[in-house]
Amino acid sequence: MKDVYESWETKGFESINRSYLFSLEPIGIGTSWIESLTSYISRLAEAHCIETGTLVSKAIAPVLGKNYIIKMSSRGGTGFYKSTAAINGIGDMASDFVKALEALTLQSNLKQLTMLSFTEFLSTQNLLHSVKSWCPVCFQEWKYESKKIYEPLIWSIQALTVCPKHLVTLSIECPYHDCKHTSLWLTRSSRPGYCSKCKRWLGRDKKHDVVTDWEIWKARQIEQIYLLVQRKQISFSKEKLSKFLKICVEYYSNGNITGFSRILKIPKVTFWSWYSGENIPSLESLLKVSYCTQVDLISLFADEIKVKRSVREGLWEENVKKKQRIRFDYERARAFLEEIISDDVALPISMEKVGEILGCSKRTLYKHFPDLCKEISKRFLDYKAICKENRILSLHKEITQVVNALRKKGVYPGRKEVEKYLSKPGLLKELELRSYWKSLIKQI
């Protein structure tokens, strides 16, 4: 008689989808203080106990299919990281990163961590800060309250200059006098709340900052509109904006478009492109219209628009430092350029530096003195090439010495072991230096 064994029916079980990366929950969903996508990437790297650069190059870049990101990471370049503000924006980079990270984490709400919801409403012109900005008081409060440290998306908006919660000026550089570094939105070692260069804490207790009514107005308006967008309680369209502008022109200047554009201190051609629905204004321009008419930004897109009787005529300009036009001194500039060329002792300088000394642009100097400028530029480029060559030769010598010293000790001169004894960390990330180290290894 055959033995009969108990059996199980497996048809009723459903397989569970597992994410490649930890399914980290974004902070602030449904609020105006929702986390930015660059902050989410940094926290995701921290959750895996790896550097942000490793996460980007090893996990995200392959899914994106962007070979240049992988190559950039292996060569030690910074070109990609300089453009990472766009990850929080409304373009293709933001869309690509959202799709990649949603596939890797199985989170389905990461679009909200970018400005993609504003695509039909805002121009990309001057939309985002190119470098990281933050409220140091927010960081300090979250630390005292043992909350998670992150970077809200609202801080990436260029028009926002003060914190809506604490009304202090947003910081853009490290507060320590021996650093003063501005950070990119994403770097290889990004960590919310800490300087990407000196790694020190960026929070501080609240201090009294002098802020203007215009800055406060912008902060309040941006916070309000973010909240409604997160809750999906508002819809945008160029048609609604055009309708509002037509009401204002009729109400404030009896239908005279030129007259109303003068009130706003905005060029007539620019205003007409908004008025006709041809172009979308920048967020800063939209806030100016809102501030002057004293109509909340949210109301611009309401079905019933109510305008006030009074209008503020460009009061934001009181807080803008107007650049004084400096008269170009032709003779002084010529004499200075000729002096640089004739001086064989002083180190060559760039045309940017020359323009800075003379108080004019490089373009202006090239326009008036093309031959002199080309000579100065050529000298500087030759000088830089020699400096680069000397640096490489010096580092080749240093790498050779370290490799030989390790061999004498009986230690294999692997990359990590060699980098321990080099004058600067990460030198072997440079393709030329890494190739030279590999050539030495082949000789062993």
Secondary structure, DSSP 4 states (H G I P E B T S, - for coil): ----------TT--PPP--SS--PPPSSTTSTTPBPHHHHHHHHHHHTTS-HHHHIIIIIHHHHT-HHHHHHHHHT--TTGGGGGGGGSSSHHHHHHHHHHHHHH--S-GGGGSSGGGTTT--STT-B-SS--B-HHHHHHHHHTTPPP--BGGGGBTT--B-TTT--BPB-S-SSTTT-PPPPSS-TT--TTB-TTT--B-----------HHHHHHHHHHHHHHHHHHTT-----HHHHHHHHHHHHHHHHTT-HHHHHHHHT--HHHHHHHHTTSSPPPHHHHHHHHHHHT--GGGGGSSS----S----SGGGGGS-PPPPPPP-HHHHHHHHHHHHH-SSSPP--HHHHHHHHTS-HHHHHHH-HHHHHHHHHHHHHHHHHHHHHHHHHHHHHHHHHHHHHHHTT----HHHHHHTSSSTTGGGSHHHHHHHHHHHHH-
